[in-house]
């Protein structure tokens, strides 16, 4: 493997706490990749005196939209907010949304926020993405949208999904929280469906601490989303200060909105991270390729796949095995964090009342383990993970 450079600043970041017996430094599952560039960007904003929704946010939106080749991008304070507003702007009218259970709960909470009903489709056993055949089986006269999640950064098979949606004139919403920088048949994920929702949480490929983005094609959606993210107000403070000097004090409230906008501190970090994204994802790929090579002969371990139609963003590295909990304990004793992504949403008490004929999901999730993967991961840390895995007794 090639060597990676880790600044003293990034090394000082605190990893996840684990109860370990190893004397070596703990290895977290995820860690943001920051250096002095992010520090300087934040300092510039602090010194400017403009901290809230302002010029840095507008610049981030413009550059992000250009990067994913979408006409518009609206910056918000989380992916949860992005999903909430994306589903609100398409006017679900209390209908059903076909979704996946193999995701973080924000994906499906957003459906409930909008007074709609989640209908859980099953997943593909290899990619862990929503299965187009299960989507088709769950379509009904009440279906108002399809919500797909590009699990781990690997694209869902979008063409047949979009085909089903077009036949019924319903929108496809992309939850791209894991997939910033990933592609489907050469197109950036998040730009393919009607609306794409991104996460910039601290563990994501583009990490601002928190934050999100909504990518859209429709100019009217763009205008409405800008109002909805700022309490329904028709002009944000920056525009009233810089664009409309004569009437800078005046605005109207056109509808019930939310305080979901991004601020310029977050946007400044986002601009730096966007500039580093391709390098960060390339480092992820280097680590994944090494994992795949070293685990190739372990018959008891199933490695993640990457289909020909995608170039994954490689947000996480999820293996499958029968003795999941024993392996997690084995790794923790060696100072290596591991996790499970995810506990299927339909098994939470609050979601048990919703339709979920998902035998693959219920079988596969019990075998999942997420291993450490992040751009600042040192070669020696990667080797520690590999060594621990290869010395695990699976029987």
N, C-alpha and C positions, 0 to 999 in steps of 0.2 A: 504493500500500500504506500501511496505517497504521503509525505509528512504534512500535517496541518499546523498552521501557526495559531497559537492561542495567546491573546494579549493578557497582560496582568489584570486588566479590568474584567475581562470575561471570566478569568479563573477565579476572581473574587466573588462571583455570583454564588449564592447559597443553593446547593442542591436539595432535592427532596430529602426529608428526614427518614431514615430507615433504622430499624433495630438490627445492627450488624455486629458480627463477631470479628470481621476482617480488620486488620490494622491499616490497610490501604485506604486511600481517600474513596468515599462512596461515589458510585456512578449513577446519576439520575436517569430516568427514562427520556426526559426532554430537558433542554436548556436553551434559552435564547442566545443568539450570536451577536453580541454587542462589543463595541470598542470605543475609542475616543471620538470617532466620527459622530456617533449618536449623541455623545455628551456635548460636543460642540454645537450640534443642531439644536438641542434643547436650550443651551445657554443663549444662543442667538434669539430664540423666541422669548425667553425670559427678559432679555435686555431690550427687546423691541417694545415692550409694554403692551403688546396685543397677544393675549393668552388664549382667548376663547375661539369661537368659530370665526375664522378670518382668512388671510391670504395664503397661509401654509396649507390649510385644509383645501382651499380652491385649487392650489397647485397640485396637491396630492391627488385630488379627484381627476384632474386633467391628465396627469402622467399615468395614473393607474388605468384610466379608460383607454389611453393610447396603448399601453402595454398589453392589455387583453383584447384589444381591437373591438371595443364596444363603443357605441356613440356617446353614452352618458354613464357617469358613476357618481353616486351620492354617498358621502362618508357619514357614518353613524358611530355610536359609542360601543357597539358590540354586534356580534353576529346574531344574537338573539333579537336585538332590535331590528336588524336587517330582515330577518325572517318574518317577524311580526308585521313590519310595514309592507314587505313584498306580498304577503298573503292578503293584507288589507286592501292594497291598491287594486288587486284584481277582483275585489268584491265577491267574496265566496258565497254570500247570501245564505249562510247556514248549511251549506251542502257538505259533501264528503270530499276528503283529500286522500288519495292513495299515497302511502308513505312506507317507510321502512322502520322496523323496530331496532335495527342494528345501528344505533346512532346515539349521540348525546341528547338528553331530553329536550334541549332547546328546540330542536327540529319539530318535535311534536307538540310541545307547549305552545308554539306559535300558531298551530292549527286551532288549539282550544282558545287562545286569546281572541281569535276571530270568530268564535261561536260556531266553528265547523266541527266535523266529526272525522277523526283519523281512521282510516281503514288500512290495516297492516298487510302489506304484500310480503311474500317470502324473498329470500336472497339466493344468490348463486353460491354454492358451497366453496368455490375456490377464491373468487374475488371479494366475497362478502357484500357485494352490491345488490341492489334491488333487481329482481328477476323479471324481465319483460313479460314472460308467460304468466307469472303470478299477477302482474299488473293487469293484464288482459282479463284474467279470470275475475278480478275484483271490480272491474268497471261496471257502473250502473247509471241509471238515469239521474242519480243524485251527485255523480262525480263532477266536481268543479275545478279540480287541479290535480296534477301529479307532482309530488315532491320527491326528487331524487337526491341521494347523498353519495358523493364520490368518496367512498370509504378509503381511508389511508392515502388518498391522493390518486387512486386508480379510477379512471373514468368509468362511469356506467356506460352501457352500450346504447348511446343516445339515438342513433338513427331509427331503430325499431320503436323506441319509446316515443320519439317525436312523431313517428308515423301513426301510432295509436292515438296520440293527442290530436293530431291534425284531423283525423277522421271524425272526431267528436267535438272539434273546435274548443278544446280546453288547453290552458297554458301548462307548460312544464317549468317548475321552479327548481333551480340547481342550488343545493346546499353545497357550497364549495369551500367549506370551512377547513377541510384537510388538503385542498387541492390547488393552492395558489401556485401558478406556474406550470401546472399539468396541462396536457393536451389530449384531445380526442380527434383522431384523423387530421392532425395538424392544427386544429382550432383550439384556442385557449379555453379551458374549462371556466364556466361562469359566464361565457359569452354566447352560449349555444341555445339555451332555452329562452323563454320570455324574460326571465329575471334570474340573475345570479347573485348569491349571497355569500360574502367572504367573512372570515374571522381573522383578526390580528391579535388574538389572545397570546399571552406570553409563551405558550408552547408551540405556536403555529409556525409555519415556514416563513411567513412574513410577520414578525412579532413586534407589536408596539406596546406591550403590556396589557392593553385591551383595545377594542375598537373593531369596526367592521366596515364593509362597503357593499353597496347595492349597485349592480351593473344592469343597465336597461337599454332597450332599443327604442322605446316609445317616448317621444318628447313630452306628451301629456303626463305620462307616468313620472317622468323626471321632475316636472314642475310640481306635481302633487306630492311626491316623496319629499321634496325640499320643504314644503309646508308642513307635512306630517311630522318630520323629524324635529321641527322647531315650533311646537305648540300650535300649529295651524296658522302661524304668522306668515304673511305674504312676502316679507322682505327680512332677510337676516340682518343682524347688526352691522356686519362689515359692509354690505351693500348700501345700507342707509347712511353709513358714515362716509363711504368713498364714492359711491355712484350717484347718489341722490342728495347732494349737499343741501339744496334748497329746502327740502322737506325731510331732513334727516331724523326728525323726531316722530314722523308719522308712519304708521303701518296699520293694516287691518288684520283681523283674525277671521279667516274664512271657514274654518272647520275645526273640529276637535282633533288636536294633535298631541304629540308627546315630546318630552325633552330628551331626544335621542341623538342630537348632533355630536359630531366629533369636535375636538378642540385642537388648537394649533400646536400644542406640545406633542400630542399624539401624532398629528400629521407630520411634524418635523422628523420624528423617529421613523414614521412610515416611509417618507421620501428616501431616507438613508437605506432602510431595509429593502425597499424596492430596487435600489441600485445594486444591492448585494444578492438579490434573490437568485439569479441564475447561478452564481458561484456557490451559494449555500445549497441549492438543490443538486448541483454537480457533486459536492462533497457528500451529500446524503447518498447519491447513487454510488459513489466510490465505496462507501461503507457497506451498502446493501450488496453490491457485487461481491465484496469480500466475505460477508456473512454467507451468501448463497454458495460460494465456492467451498468454504470450509464445512458447511453443513450438508453438502451434496450426498455424502455417503452415510448419513445418519438415517437409517430406515424408519426409526421411530418418530421422526420429526418431519412435518410437512412445511415446506417453505412457501412464502407468498409468491403469487404469480404476477406476471405482467403480460396482458394480452397484446396482440399485434396492433390493435386499433388505438392504443393509448401510449403515451409517455407519461408515466406516473410522476406526481410531485413527491412521492415517497415520504409522506408525512410520518408514517410509523412503519415498524417492521414487526409483523404479527405472524408468529408460527402457530402450528397446531400440533397437539400431542394429547395422549390419553391421561397422563399423570400431571396435569396442569398445576395443581396446588403444590405438589411435591417439588416441581421444578422452581416455582416461585420462591419457596422456602430455601431451596438449595442456593439460589442466586443471592437472596437476601443475606444469608450467612457469609457470603463472600463480598458483601458491600455493593451488590449490584441490584438496583431497583428493577422491578418488572411489574406489569399491570395487566388488566383485562379490559379491553375495549371492544364491546360494551356489554353490560348487563342489559338484555333486551328490554326495551321500553314496555312492551305489552305485558311483561311479568311484574311491573310495578303495580301496586294495588289500585292506584288511580286510573290505570289504563286497562285493567282487566275486563272492563265492561265493553270494550270496543272489539270489533271483528278482527280476528287474527288467526288465520289458518296458515301457520308458518312452521311446518315440521323441520325444514332445513335449519332455520334460525335456532330452534329449540335444541337441535342436535349439535350444531357446530359451535355455538358460543361457549359450551362447556370445555372446549379443547383449546381456547385461544390464550396466548400469552404475548404481550407486547414487550419487546426487548429495547434497550437503549438505542436511540438514534437521534443525533443532532449534529449540526455542521461543525461545531467547535470540539467535537469528540476527538481525543488524541488517539493515535495509532495504538499506543500501549493499553488504552482503555478498551478499544475494540478487541484487542487480543485477549484481555482479561475476560471479556464476555464470551468469546469463542472458547477459550480454555475451560471456563466454567460449564458451558453447555456440553462440550465434548466429553467432560468427565462426569456427567450426570448418568446415573444408572436408571434406565427407563423401565425396568421390569421388577 
